[in-house]
Amino acid sequence: MNPLLLFKKKLVCNIKKKSHCLVFQRNAARVHKENIVSPSRSDRFVMSARTERLAQPKPNRLRHPDRRSVYWLDELPAAWTGPASRPELSPRWSELCRSKRFYAPMTRSPIWEVSSGALKAVASSRLCRLALPRPAAAGWQPIRPLSPTVQRAAWTTAAATVRICQLAQPKRKPALEGLGPTPKAPTTAYKASAHTELLAAPKPEHPKFRGERPALWPVSGAAGKYEASRRLRELSSPRERKALFEGYDPYTVSRAALSACPSPRVRQLSAPLPRKCSSK
């Protein structure tokens, strides 16, 4: 079959299909337009109510600019350029803004006036019965004193029995075996060596040791009448220096300290111990 004829047939089929689709779309649009233009009576009533509700203006959410609202605002309120605004408070807000009333504790005086009617009042039988103290329970005994009084005849003529003497003896705790080392009795007499005896001897005091000085000691008359020299007073007075917030630096080193030369004894004391020096 000629391919040109096949192409023509397919083209005609596609054009027919497209024409059918266009006709169907036109018919559907016409039906939809007719339904909108001429609705039923009930649809008219529903649409009119809906239209009226949509035609209502939106509530003014910006009536109170100072009030923080949780509603979403389409636009931010304009900046207030006039005097301070006066927010309108609701009755509930006005009630909550009031300060709490503090009631002072009313301490009643122990002495107060009694009315004449109270003085002439006669208690009823019920009040007299309730005013009676509550009786103790059957079998109740008062508290026994800590140190009861003992009669003289009891501690002069009384004799303790064997059982009382046995109970008066202190308790003897049995020796617990296996909890600690048990010392063994020496079989032969032990004699310490001379070095042990030397180490056991107490350390003697230095011959120039004077002991602790007493808290009170007599002062000589010359010491009591002594007057300190000017140099001693100068050395005894505290050193004046600036405070830290005034610019004092406690870590500064004086020039005399920088140029000081230590003595041989100071060098000897500052050197580390030979046993702590490791040879590399």
Secondary structure as GFF3:
##gff-version 3
##sequence-region A 1 280
A	DSSP	alpha_helix	3	37	.	.	.	ID=ss1
A	DSSP	alpha_helix	41	55	.	.	.	ID=ss2
A	DSSP	alpha_helix	91	97	.	.	.	ID=ss3
A	DSSP	alpha_helix	116	119	.	.	.	ID=ss4
A	DSSP	alpha_helix	125	131	.	.	.	ID=ss5
A	DSSP	alpha_helix	152	157	.	.	.	ID=ss6
A	DSSP	alpha_helix	162	168	.	.	.	ID=ss7
A	DSSP	alpha_helix	194	200	.	.	.	ID=ss8
A	DSSP	alpha_helix	221	224	.	.	.	ID=ss9
A	DSSP	alpha_helix	230	236	.	.	.	ID=ss10
A	DSSP	three_ten_helix	244	246	.	.	.	ID=ss11
A	DSSP	alpha_helix	255	258	.	.	.	ID=ss12
A	DSSP	alpha_helix	264	270	.	.	.	ID=ss13
A	DSSP	three_ten_helix	274	276	.	.	.	ID=ss14
###
